[in-house]
Amino acid sequence: MLIRLGWRLLALTFVGLGLIGAVLPGMPTTVFMLLAVWAAGKGWPPLAAWLINHPRFGPPIQQWQQHRAIPRRAKWLAAISMFVSMPLICLSAPSPWVQWLVPSSMCLVLLWLCTRPESTGVGV
């Protein structure tokens, strides 16, 4: 019971972050909705089904689940967001290790992202 509650809280947290990302430029939506489906699948299957069948969030989730594909628009938005935030992080980070670790991680994520197949006709 307590474990299921934990999965549900995690799923709701990811849904909330995804909804924030839907209106806040630079914050991802699809990634958080994918994480929400994953967490909901472990503790709240009806929420997972609702997200998968949602008219706005469902198509990118389905493309990922079926083909491990990411829309080209999502790739571009992620790359632009990373390149805009990278100098800001480097200039404002309190310690040198953050100045190197975060941009290095972003580069690895971007490399991984570019190697994923592209889906067609699906929004972010």
Disulfide bonds with the S-S distance in Angstrom:
none
